Amino acid sequence: MIRRPKSPRTGNDTWNLAPLFRGDGDPEMEKDKERVARCAARFAAKWKTRRDYLRDPLRLREALDDYEAWKRRCGTDGTAGYYVWLRTQQDQNDPAIKAAYNKIDEFSRRIENEMQFFYLRLATIPFRLQKGLLENRALKKYRHFLQRIFAESAHLLSEPEERILNLKAATSNGNWVRMTSGFLARDEVKVLLEDGGKGVKTFAELGSLMNSRNRRVRDSAARAFNHVLGRYVDVAEAEVNSILQDKKTDDELRGFSRPDQSRHLSDDVETAVVDELLAAVAGRFDIPARFYRLKARLLGVRRLKYHERNVEYGNITTEYPFAESCRIVGKVMAGLDSSFAEIFSGFLKAGQVDVFPRKGKSGGAFCIYHLIGHPTYILLNHTDRIHDVLTLAHELGHGINNELVKARQHALYFGTTVSTAEVASTFMEDFVLQEILRESDDETRLAVMMMKLNDEVSTIFRQVACYRFEQDLHAEFGKKGYLSKEAIGTLFRRHMAAYMGDAVEQSAGSENWWVYWSHIRYFFYVYSYASGLLISKALQNAVKQDRGHMVKVKEFLSAGLSDSPERIFLRLGIDIRDRAFWEQGLAEVDGLLQETEALARRLGRLK
């Protein structure tokens, strides 16, 4: 095993929040809130009593310019809201931070209620006037923003009703979700470590130990993991039923015909596109089933335990301290485009990456942004494994995407829809993995190819299985009105077994793994991982064939919310409405599996 010196912990391996505020008690935060309140009040004073902008293109352009300026400079919670939210991710259990978050959240909802009249009134523009406004040259800058509002108009309520829904969102959803994640984040358990000793680990650190090559270590971590989930499954049962009821109520009030329709509308993607993706992926569940049979044979077992499905095969035991991870990722970024490497270097130097796990810190990884003028921040839980290198590349992909949009678009187009966000992340992640593969001998290549397949199975097939679990979860709740933890666990196992096949045992404790899966709390988000990877494969192939295609890739990464994903991808030669497109990407995964099986046979690894 290659062991490199662990990265020294420097001042740059946690977030530098000084560009926002000096600290939790900085009096400038209250001044910022006052500024945000004044900004919203000025906009409301100018436009709330007027209706001329609902028919006059020039007045509408003026109003939209003012609205964009508000969105750029203030938003609903300004810099204070961003700072406090970031602090909740650094320490999920500090009562003072929780209190500050609740206050800023309440403040933000008040500002949102004060400003929502504008959006809602734009939605009331009669259909007979919409076409003329969309074609008016004065409004070209905001055309797609208006298109999205007009599409959502059928599901928006009156101003007083929308205000009520905003006010009750925290108590009916947000507080419940934060409660469960907070319980999990604060838990620590004693487990067997790689060196044979025992130590106390946070819940977030158990995931890495469950992937250990040492069976005793991963079984110990799995027992601890299941124990923690079992400790909070009753709480999670109450939480999930509450947020399902809240979702059902909202959908009925807004007139949505199916629970995932609102997600598709907010993602600016047609429901038919998502349905084609789901059907295509579910139709190839034979691929993950074959993969797990291959992994079981390579590991010399008849069946894998549930928690063993991600165990690495082969000798990928090389440790990747954060400095080494940065070297690899930086090299790949520079090879793709010099601006990518510059963005990455800037994040590291400015302290925009929080690197290592610690008690109370949010688990997993993410990349976050807020107002267009704010720094982008990345959260990791780096434990020096190869997956941590890929996670860094993944989140950096989001960060690069964000910075390119920031440079090209105005505030109303700043951001990405869920259906496009994961393309950038998986694009960067896959190129980094290919760099690791390129430097490998046959034995290491087999191990890396198995790891790559494992990630693609998780990204494509597991996420679609989760989406289908969500569909059944909402449907069963609609029928029964309440779901026990046992009922939720049964649904969860059924859908996990559907994609895993018979080579993975749905072992005791796995019925509770929905407890920690945060994505199901944000409703039907996970399809984007599958679509993102399959679309990024098309972009990767184009770049491999012609490096000049990076110009088009950067155009896509700069597009933000300026057009629908369907039209953005069509400009790149990708038709996401065509099921054959998704099947083509799935065929590539199948091809990699066949290549891996052949290599394993050639090396004599299959008995």
C-alpha positions as CSV (number, residue, x, y, z in Angstrom):
1,M,0.0,0.0,0.0
2,I,1.3,3.4,-0.9
3,R,1.2,5.8,2.0
4,R,1.9,9.5,1.4
5,P,2.3,12.0,4.2
6,K,-1.0,13.3,5.4
7,S,-1.8,16.8,4.4
8,P,-1.0,19.3,7.2
9,R,-4.1,21.1,8.5
10,T,-3.7,24.7,7.6
11,G,-5.8,27.8,7.9
12,N,-7.0,27.2,4.4
13,D,-8.6,23.8,5.0
14,T,-11.7,25.3,6.6
15,W,-14.0,28.0,5.2
16,N,-12.7,31.5,5.3
17,L,-16.0,33.4,5.9
18,A,-14.2,36.8,6.4
19,P,-15.4,38.0,3.0
20,L,-18.9,37.8,4.5
21,F,-18.5,38.7,8.2
22,R,-15.8,38.8,10.8
23,G,-17.6,36.3,13.1
24,D,-20.8,35.1,14.6
25,G,-21.2,38.2,16.7
26,D,-20.3,40.7,14.0
27,P,-22.7,43.8,14.3
28,E,-22.5,44.3,10.6
29,M,-25.0,41.4,10.2
30,E,-27.8,43.4,11.7
31,K,-26.9,46.3,9.4
32,D,-27.0,43.9,6.4
33,K,-30.5,42.8,7.4
34,E,-31.6,46.5,7.6
35,R,-30.1,47.1,4.1
36,V,-32.0,44.1,2.7
37,A,-35.3,45.3,4.3
38,R,-34.8,48.8,2.9
39,C,-34.1,47.3,-0.6
40,A,-37.3,45.3,-0.6
41,A,-39.3,48.2,0.8
42,R,-38.1,50.5,-2.0
43,F,-39.0,48.0,-4.7
44,A,-42.5,47.4,-3.2
45,A,-43.1,51.2,-2.8
46,K,-42.4,51.7,-6.4
47,W,-44.2,48.8,-8.0
48,K,-46.8,47.4,-5.7
49,T,-49.6,49.9,-6.4
50,R,-48.9,49.9,-10.1
51,R,-50.3,47.7,-12.9
52,D,-48.9,49.4,-16.0
53,Y,-46.0,47.1,-16.2
54,L,-48.3,44.1,-16.8
55,R,-49.2,45.4,-20.3
56,D,-46.5,48.0,-21.3
57,P,-43.2,46.3,-22.4
58,L,-41.1,49.4,-21.6
59,R,-42.5,49.6,-18.1
60,L,-42.1,45.9,-17.7
61,R,-38.4,46.2,-18.7
62,E,-37.9,48.9,-16.1
63,A,-39.6,46.8,-13.4
64,L,-37.5,43.7,-14.4
65,D,-34.3,45.8,-14.3
66,D,-35.2,46.9,-10.7
67,Y,-36.1,43.3,-9.8
68,E,-32.8,42.0,-11.2
69,A,-30.9,44.6,-9.2
70,W,-32.7,43.5,-6.0
71,K,-31.9,39.9,-6.7
72,R,-28.2,40.8,-7.4
73,R,-27.6,43.0,-4.3
74,C,-30.0,41.8,-1.6
75,G,-32.3,38.8,-2.2
76,T,-34.5,37.8,0.7
77,D,-31.7,37.4,3.3
78,G,-28.6,39.1,1.9
79,T,-25.1,38.3,3.1
80,A,-26.3,37.5,6.6
81,G,-28.5,34.6,5.5
82,Y,-25.7,33.1,3.6
83,Y,-23.2,33.4,6.4
84,V,-25.5,31.9,9.0
85,W,-26.5,29.0,6.8
86,L,-22.8,28.2,6.1
87,R,-22.2,28.2,9.9
88,T,-25.1,25.7,10.4
89,Q,-23.2,23.3,8.1
90,Q,-20.0,23.7,10.0
91,D,-21.7,23.0,13.4
92,Q,-25.1,21.5,13.2
93,N,-25.6,21.3,16.9
94,D,-24.6,24.7,18.3
95,P,-27.8,26.2,19.9
96,A,-26.7,29.7,19.2
97,I,-26.2,29.0,15.5
98,K,-29.5,27.3,15.3
99,A,-31.2,30.3,17.0
100,A,-29.5,32.7,14.5
101,Y,-30.6,30.5,11.6
102,N,-34.2,30.5,12.8
103,K,-34.2,34.2,13.1
104,I,-32.7,34.8,9.7
105,D,-35.0,32.3,8.2
106,E,-38.0,34.1,9.7
107,F,-36.7,37.4,8.4
108,S,-36.1,35.9,4.9
109,R,-39.7,34.6,4.7
110,R,-41.0,38.0,5.7
111,I,-39.0,39.7,2.9
112,E,-40.0,36.9,0.5
113,N,-43.7,37.6,1.3
114,E,-43.1,41.3,0.8
115,M,-41.6,40.7,-2.7
116,Q,-43.6,37.9,-4.0
117,F,-46.4,40.2,-5.3
118,F,-44.2,41.0,-8.3
119,Y,-43.7,37.4,-9.4
120,L,-47.4,36.5,-8.8
121,R,-48.7,39.5,-10.7
122,L,-46.5,38.6,-13.7
123,A,-48.2,35.2,-13.6
124,T,-51.6,36.9,-14.0
125,I,-50.7,38.5,-17.4
126,P,-53.4,37.2,-19.7
127,F,-52.4,34.6,-22.3
128,R,-53.4,36.9,-25.1
129,L,-50.6,39.3,-24.1
130,Q,-47.9,36.8,-23.2
131,K,-46.8,36.1,-26.8
132,G,-46.4,39.8,-27.6
133,L,-44.3,40.4,-24.5
134,L,-42.1,37.4,-25.2
135,E,-41.4,38.6,-28.7
136,N,-40.8,42.2,-27.7
137,R,-37.1,43.3,-28.3
138,A,-37.1,45.4,-25.1
139,L,-37.7,42.2,-23.1
140,K,-35.2,39.9,-24.8
141,K,-32.9,40.1,-21.8
142,Y,-35.6,38.5,-19.6
143,R,-37.4,36.3,-22.2
144,H,-36.8,32.9,-20.6
145,F,-37.5,34.3,-17.1
146,L,-40.9,35.3,-18.3
147,Q,-41.5,32.0,-20.1
148,R,-40.9,30.1,-16.9
149,I,-43.3,32.4,-15.0
150,F,-46.0,31.9,-17.6
151,A,-45.5,28.1,-17.4
152,E,-45.9,28.1,-13.6
153,S,-48.8,30.5,-13.6
154,A,-51.4,27.7,-13.6
155,H,-50.1,26.4,-10.2
156,L,-49.6,29.7,-8.3
157,L,-52.1,30.8,-5.7
158,S,-53.2,34.2,-4.6
159,E,-50.8,36.5,-2.9
160,P,-52.3,35.9,0.6
161,E,-52.3,32.1,0.1
162,E,-48.7,32.1,-1.1
163,R,-47.8,34.1,2.0
164,I,-49.3,31.5,4.2
165,L,-47.5,28.6,2.5
166,N,-44.2,30.4,2.9
167,L,-44.8,31.1,6.5
168,K,-45.6,27.5,7.4
169,A,-42.8,25.9,5.3
170,A,-40.3,25.8,8.2
171,T,-42.5,24.2,10.7
172,S,-44.1,21.7,8.3
173,N,-40.9,20.7,6.5
174,G,-37.6,22.4,7.2
175,N,-37.5,22.0,11.0
176,W,-38.4,18.3,10.7
177,V,-35.6,17.7,8.2
178,R,-33.0,19.6,10.2
179,M,-34.0,17.7,13.3
180,T,-33.2,14.3,11.8
181,S,-30.0,15.4,10.1
182,G,-28.9,17.1,13.4
183,F,-29.4,13.9,15.4
184,L,-27.4,11.9,13.0
185,A,-24.6,14.5,12.8
186,R,-24.0,14.7,16.5
187,D,-23.9,10.9,17.0
188,E,-20.6,9.2,17.7
189,V,-19.9,5.5,18.1
190,K,-17.0,3.3,19.0
191,V,-15.9,1.0,16.1
192,L,-13.0,-1.2,15.0
193,L,-10.3,0.7,13.1
194,E,-8.0,-0.2,10.3
195,D,-5.0,-0.6,12.7
196,G,-6.9,-3.2,14.8
197,G,-7.7,-0.8,17.6
198,K,-11.0,0.8,18.5
199,G,-11.9,4.4,18.3
200,V,-14.8,6.8,18.3
201,K,-16.1,8.0,14.9
202,T,-18.8,10.4,13.8
203,F,-21.8,9.1,11.8
204,A,-20.4,10.8,8.7
205,E,-17.1,8.8,9.0
206,L,-18.8,5.4,9.2
207,G,-19.5,5.4,5.5
208,S,-15.8,5.3,4.6
209,L,-15.1,2.5,7.1
210,M,-17.9,0.4,5.6
211,N,-16.0,0.4,2.4
212,S,-12.9,-1.0,4.1
213,R,-11.1,-4.0,2.6
214,N,-11.0,-5.5,6.1
215,R,-14.2,-7.4,6.6
216,R,-14.1,-7.0,10.4
217,V,-13.7,-3.3,10.1
218,R,-16.6,-2.8,7.6
219,D,-18.9,-5.2,9.5
220,S,-18.1,-3.3,12.7
221,A,-18.9,0.0,11.0
222,A,-22.1,-1.4,9.5
223,R,-23.3,-2.6,12.9
224,A,-22.6,0.9,14.3
225,F,-24.3,2.5,11.3
226,N,-27.4,0.4,11.6
227,H,-27.5,1.0,15.3
228,V,-27.5,4.8,14.8
229,L,-30.2,4.5,12.2
230,G,-32.3,2.2,14.5
231,R,-31.9,4.8,17.3
232,Y,-33.6,7.5,15.2
233,V,-35.9,5.5,12.9
234,D,-39.0,6.4,15.0
235,V,-38.1,10.1,14.8
236,A,-37.6,9.7,11.0
237,E,-40.9,8.0,10.7
238,A,-42.7,11.0,12.2
239,E,-40.5,13.4,10.2
240,V,-41.1,11.7,6.8
241,N,-44.9,11.4,7.4
242,S,-45.0,15.1,8.3
243,I,-43.2,16.2,5.2
244,L,-45.2,13.9,3.0
245,Q,-48.4,15.3,4.3
246,D,-47.1,18.9,3.8
247,K,-46.1,18.0,0.2
248,K,-49.5,16.4,-0.5
249,T,-51.3,19.5,0.8
250,D,-49.2,21.8,-1.3
251,D,-49.7,19.7,-4.4
252,E,-53.5,19.6,-3.9
253,L,-53.7,23.4,-3.4
254,R,-51.6,24.0,-6.5
255,G,-53.4,21.5,-8.7
256,F,-50.5,19.2,-9.5
257,S,-51.6,15.9,-11.0
258,R,-48.6,13.9,-9.7
259,P,-46.2,14.5,-6.8
260,D,-43.1,14.9,-9.0
261,Q,-44.7,17.4,-11.4
262,S,-43.7,20.4,-9.3
263,R,-40.0,19.2,-9.4
264,H,-40.1,19.0,-13.2
265,L,-41.6,22.4,-13.5
266,S,-39.1,24.0,-11.2
267,D,-36.3,22.2,-13.1
268,D,-37.6,23.6,-16.4
269,V,-37.7,20.0,-17.8
270,E,-40.6,18.2,-19.4
271,T,-42.2,15.4,-17.3
272,A,-42.1,13.2,-20.5
273,V,-38.3,13.6,-20.6
274,V,-37.9,12.3,-17.1
275,D,-40.3,9.5,-17.7
276,E,-38.3,8.4,-20.7
277,L,-35.1,8.5,-18.7
278,L,-36.6,6.4,-15.8
279,A,-38.0,3.8,-18.2
280,A,-34.8,3.5,-20.1
281,V,-32.7,3.0,-16.9
282,A,-35.2,0.7,-15.2
283,G,-35.2,-1.3,-18.5
284,R,-31.5,-2.0,-18.0
285,F,-31.5,-3.1,-14.4
286,D,-29.8,-6.2,-15.7
287,I,-26.6,-4.1,-15.9
288,P,-26.2,-3.5,-12.1
289,A,-27.4,-7.1,-11.3
290,R,-24.6,-8.4,-13.6
291,F,-22.1,-6.0,-12.0
292,Y,-22.9,-7.2,-8.5
293,R,-22.6,-10.8,-9.6
294,L,-19.2,-10.0,-11.0
295,K,-18.1,-8.3,-7.9
296,A,-19.3,-11.1,-5.7
297,R,-17.3,-13.6,-7.8
298,L,-14.2,-11.4,-7.7
299,L,-14.5,-11.1,-3.9
300,G,-15.0,-14.9,-3.6
301,V,-18.4,-14.8,-2.0
302,R,-21.8,-16.1,-3.1
303,R,-23.6,-12.9,-2.1
304,L,-22.6,-9.4,-1.0
305,K,-24.0,-8.1,2.2
306,Y,-26.0,-4.8,1.7
307,H,-23.3,-2.7,3.2
308,E,-20.6,-4.4,1.1
309,R,-21.9,-3.4,-2.3
310,N,-19.4,-0.5,-2.4
311,V,-16.4,-2.4,-1.2
312,E,-13.4,-1.9,-3.5
313,Y,-12.1,-4.8,-5.4
314,G,-8.3,-5.1,-5.9
315,N,-5.4,-3.0,-4.7
316,I,-6.7,0.5,-4.7
317,T,-5.3,1.1,-1.2
318,T,-3.3,4.1,-2.2
319,E,-4.0,7.0,0.2
320,Y,-4.7,10.3,-1.4
321,P,-4.0,13.1,1.1
322,F,-5.8,16.3,0.2
323,A,-2.6,17.8,-1.3
324,E,-2.3,14.8,-3.7
325,S,-6.0,15.0,-4.6
326,C,-5.5,18.6,-5.5
327,R,-2.5,17.8,-7.6
328,I,-4.4,15.2,-9.6
329,V,-7.6,17.3,-10.0
330,G,-5.6,20.4,-10.9
331,K,-3.7,18.6,-13.6
332,V,-6.9,17.3,-15.2
333,M,-8.5,20.8,-15.0
334,A,-5.5,22.4,-16.7
335,G,-5.7,19.8,-19.4
336,L,-9.3,20.6,-20.1
337,D,-9.2,24.3,-19.9
338,S,-6.8,26.8,-18.3
339,S,-9.7,28.7,-16.7
340,F,-10.9,25.6,-14.9
341,A,-7.5,25.3,-13.2
342,E,-7.5,29.0,-12.3
343,I,-10.9,28.7,-10.7
344,F,-9.8,25.7,-8.7
345,S,-6.6,27.4,-7.5
346,G,-8.6,30.5,-6.5
347,F,-11.0,28.4,-4.4
348,L,-8.1,26.8,-2.5
349,K,-6.1,30.0,-1.9
350,A,-9.2,32.0,-0.7
351,G,-10.3,29.3,1.8
352,Q,-13.5,28.4,0.0
353,V,-13.1,24.6,0.6
354,D,-13.9,23.1,4.0
355,V,-11.9,19.8,3.8
356,F,-11.9,17.4,6.8
357,P,-14.7,15.7,8.8
358,R,-15.2,16.7,12.4
359,K,-17.9,16.4,15.0
360,G,-21.1,18.4,14.3
361,K,-20.1,19.2,10.7
362,S,-22.5,18.3,8.0
363,G,-21.9,14.9,6.4
364,G,-21.3,14.3,2.7
365,A,-20.2,17.0,0.3
366,F,-21.7,19.9,-1.6
367,C,-21.0,23.1,-3.5
368,I,-23.1,26.2,-2.5
369,Y,-23.6,29.7,-3.8
370,H,-26.0,32.5,-2.9
371,L,-26.1,36.0,-4.4
372,I,-24.2,36.5,-7.6
373,G,-21.5,38.6,-5.8
374,H,-20.9,36.1,-3.0
375,P,-18.0,33.6,-2.9
376,T,-18.7,29.9,-3.9
377,Y,-18.0,27.5,-1.0
378,I,-17.3,23.7,-1.2
379,L,-17.8,21.3,1.7
380,L,-16.0,18.0,1.8
381,N,-15.3,15.2,4.3
382,H,-12.0,14.1,3.0
383,T,-10.6,10.9,4.4
384,D,-7.7,10.3,1.9
385,R,-9.4,7.7,-0.2
386,I,-9.7,7.5,-4.0
387,H,-13.4,8.4,-3.7
388,D,-12.5,11.6,-2.0
389,V,-10.5,12.6,-5.0
390,L,-13.5,12.0,-7.2
391,T,-15.8,13.9,-4.7
392,L,-13.4,16.9,-4.9
393,A,-13.6,16.8,-8.7
394,H,-17.4,16.4,-8.6
395,E,-18.0,19.4,-6.3
396,L,-15.4,21.4,-8.2
397,G,-17.5,20.8,-11.3
398,H,-20.4,22.5,-9.6
399,G,-18.1,25.4,-8.6
400,I,-16.7,25.9,-12.1
401,N,-20.2,25.8,-13.5
402,N,-21.2,28.4,-11.0
403,E,-18.3,30.7,-11.7
404,L,-18.8,30.6,-15.5
405,V,-22.5,31.4,-15.1
406,K,-21.6,34.2,-12.8
407,A,-19.3,35.7,-15.4
408,R,-21.8,35.5,-18.3
409,Q,-25.4,35.9,-16.9
410,H,-27.4,38.5,-14.9
411,A,-28.8,37.7,-11.5
412,L,-32.2,36.3,-12.8
413,Y,-30.2,33.7,-14.8
414,F,-27.6,33.1,-12.1
415,G,-27.8,29.4,-11.1
416,T,-28.5,26.1,-12.7
417,T,-31.6,23.9,-12.7
418,V,-31.3,20.5,-11.1
419,S,-31.5,18.8,-14.5
420,T,-28.3,20.6,-15.7
421,A,-26.3,21.0,-12.5
422,E,-25.1,17.4,-12.3
423,V,-23.7,17.4,-15.9
424,A,-20.8,19.7,-15.0
425,S,-20.0,17.7,-11.8
426,T,-20.0,14.3,-13.4
427,F,-18.1,15.6,-16.5
428,M,-15.2,16.7,-14.3
429,E,-15.4,13.6,-12.1
430,D,-15.2,11.2,-15.0
431,F,-12.2,12.9,-16.5
432,V,-10.3,12.7,-13.2
433,L,-11.1,9.0,-12.9
434,Q,-9.8,8.5,-16.5
435,E,-6.6,10.1,-15.5
436,I,-6.1,7.7,-12.6
437,L,-7.0,4.8,-15.0
438,R,-4.5,6.0,-17.6
439,E,-1.6,5.5,-15.2
440,S,-2.6,2.0,-14.1
441,D,-1.3,-1.5,-14.9
442,D,-3.7,-4.3,-15.7
443,E,-4.3,-5.4,-12.1
444,T,-4.9,-1.8,-11.0
445,R,-6.9,-1.1,-14.1
446,L,-9.3,-4.0,-13.2
447,A,-9.7,-2.5,-9.7
448,V,-10.2,1.0,-11.1
449,M,-12.7,-0.2,-13.7
450,M,-14.6,-2.0,-11.0
451,M,-14.7,1.2,-9.0
452,K,-15.8,3.2,-12.0
453,L,-18.6,0.7,-12.6
454,N,-19.6,0.9,-9.0
455,D,-19.9,4.6,-9.1
456,E,-21.8,4.5,-12.4
457,V,-24.2,1.9,-11.0
458,S,-24.7,4.2,-7.9
459,T,-25.1,7.4,-9.9
460,I,-27.5,6.0,-12.6
461,F,-29.3,2.9,-11.4
462,R,-29.3,3.4,-7.7
463,Q,-30.6,7.0,-8.1
464,V,-33.4,5.9,-10.5
465,A,-34.3,3.1,-8.0
466,C,-34.5,5.8,-5.3
467,Y,-36.7,8.0,-7.5
468,R,-39.1,5.0,-8.0
469,F,-39.0,4.4,-4.3
470,E,-40.1,8.1,-3.8
471,Q,-42.9,7.6,-6.3
472,D,-44.2,4.6,-4.4
473,L,-43.7,6.4,-1.0
474,H,-45.9,9.3,-2.1
475,A,-48.4,7.1,-3.7
476,E,-48.8,4.8,-0.6
477,F,-49.0,7.8,1.7
478,G,-51.7,9.2,-0.5
479,K,-53.7,5.9,-0.1
480,K,-53.1,5.2,3.6
481,G,-52.6,8.6,5.2
482,Y,-49.7,7.4,7.3
483,L,-46.8,5.0,6.8
484,S,-45.1,3.1,9.6
485,K,-41.3,2.7,9.6
486,E,-41.8,-1.0,8.7
487,A,-43.9,0.0,5.6
488,I,-41.3,2.6,4.5
489,G,-38.6,0.0,5.0
490,T,-40.4,-2.6,3.0
491,L,-40.9,-0.2,0.1
492,F,-37.2,0.9,0.3
493,R,-35.9,-2.7,0.2
494,R,-38.2,-3.6,-2.7
495,H,-36.7,-0.9,-4.9
496,M,-33.1,-1.5,-3.8
497,A,-33.5,-5.2,-4.6
498,A,-35.0,-4.4,-8.0
499,Y,-31.7,-2.9,-9.3
500,M,-29.2,-4.9,-7.2
501,G,-30.5,-8.3,-8.2
502,D,-29.9,-11.5,-6.3
503,A,-26.2,-11.1,-5.7
504,V,-26.8,-8.5,-3.0
505,E,-28.4,-9.6,0.3
506,Q,-31.0,-7.2,1.7
507,S,-29.5,-7.8,5.1
508,A,-30.9,-6.9,8.5
509,G,-30.7,-3.2,9.1
510,S,-30.8,-2.2,5.5
511,E,-34.5,-1.5,5.7
512,N,-33.7,1.7,7.7
513,W,-31.1,3.2,5.3
514,W,-33.8,5.6,4.0
515,V,-33.4,7.4,7.4
516,Y,-30.2,9.1,6.4
517,W,-30.8,9.6,2.6
518,S,-31.3,13.3,2.6
519,H,-32.3,13.6,-1.1
520,I,-35.7,12.0,-0.5
521,R,-36.5,15.0,1.7
522,Y,-36.1,17.4,-1.2
523,F,-38.4,15.4,-3.4
524,F,-37.6,13.8,-6.7
525,Y,-34.2,15.4,-7.0
526,V,-32.2,12.2,-7.7
527,Y,-33.1,11.7,-11.4
528,S,-30.6,14.5,-12.1
529,Y,-27.6,12.3,-11.1
530,A,-28.6,9.7,-13.8
531,S,-29.4,12.3,-16.4
532,G,-26.3,14.3,-15.6
533,L,-23.9,11.4,-16.0
534,L,-25.5,10.1,-19.2
535,I,-25.5,13.5,-20.7
536,S,-21.9,14.2,-19.6
537,K,-20.8,11.0,-21.3
538,A,-22.0,12.5,-24.6
539,L,-20.0,15.7,-23.9
540,Q,-16.9,13.7,-22.9
541,N,-17.0,11.7,-26.1
542,A,-17.2,14.9,-28.1
543,V,-14.3,16.4,-26.3
544,K,-12.2,13.2,-26.7
545,Q,-12.8,13.2,-30.4
546,D,-12.1,17.0,-30.8
547,R,-10.7,19.2,-28.0
548,G,-12.2,22.1,-29.8
549,H,-15.5,20.9,-28.6
550,M,-14.6,22.4,-25.2
551,V,-15.8,25.7,-26.6
552,K,-19.4,24.3,-26.7
553,V,-19.0,22.7,-23.3
554,K,-18.1,26.1,-21.8
555,E,-21.1,27.6,-23.6
556,F,-23.3,25.1,-21.8
557,L,-21.5,25.7,-18.5
558,S,-22.1,29.4,-18.9
559,A,-25.8,29.2,-19.9
560,G,-27.3,29.1,-16.4
561,L,-31.0,29.7,-16.4
562,S,-31.0,31.6,-19.7
563,D,-32.9,28.9,-21.6
564,S,-34.5,25.5,-21.0
565,P,-32.2,22.5,-20.7
566,E,-33.9,20.9,-23.7
567,R,-32.9,23.9,-25.9
568,I,-29.4,24.2,-24.3
569,F,-28.6,20.6,-25.1
570,L,-30.1,20.8,-28.6
571,R,-27.5,23.5,-29.3
572,L,-24.9,20.9,-28.3
573,G,-26.4,18.2,-30.6
574,I,-28.1,16.3,-27.8
575,D,-31.9,15.5,-27.9
576,I,-32.9,14.6,-24.3
577,R,-36.5,13.9,-25.6
578,D,-35.3,10.9,-27.5
579,R,-35.2,7.6,-25.4
580,A,-32.6,6.3,-27.8
581,F,-30.2,8.9,-26.4
582,W,-30.5,7.6,-22.9
583,E,-30.2,4.0,-24.1
584,Q,-27.0,5.0,-26.0
585,G,-25.4,6.1,-22.7
586,L,-26.6,2.9,-20.9
587,A,-25.0,0.9,-23.7
588,E,-21.7,2.6,-22.8
589,V,-22.0,1.4,-19.3
590,D,-22.8,-2.1,-20.5
591,G,-19.8,-1.9,-22.8
592,L,-17.5,-1.0,-19.8
593,L,-19.0,-3.9,-17.9
594,Q,-18.2,-6.4,-20.7
595,E,-14.7,-5.0,-21.0
596,T,-14.2,-5.4,-17.3
597,E,-15.5,-9.0,-17.4
598,A,-13.1,-9.8,-20.2
599,L,-10.2,-8.3,-18.3
600,A,-11.0,-10.3,-15.2
601,R,-11.2,-13.5,-17.2
602,R,-7.9,-12.7,-19.0
603,L,-6.2,-12.2,-15.6
604,G,-7.7,-15.4,-14.3
605,R,-9.7,-13.7,-11.6
606,L,-13.0,-15.5,-12.2
607,K,-13.2,-19.0,-10.8
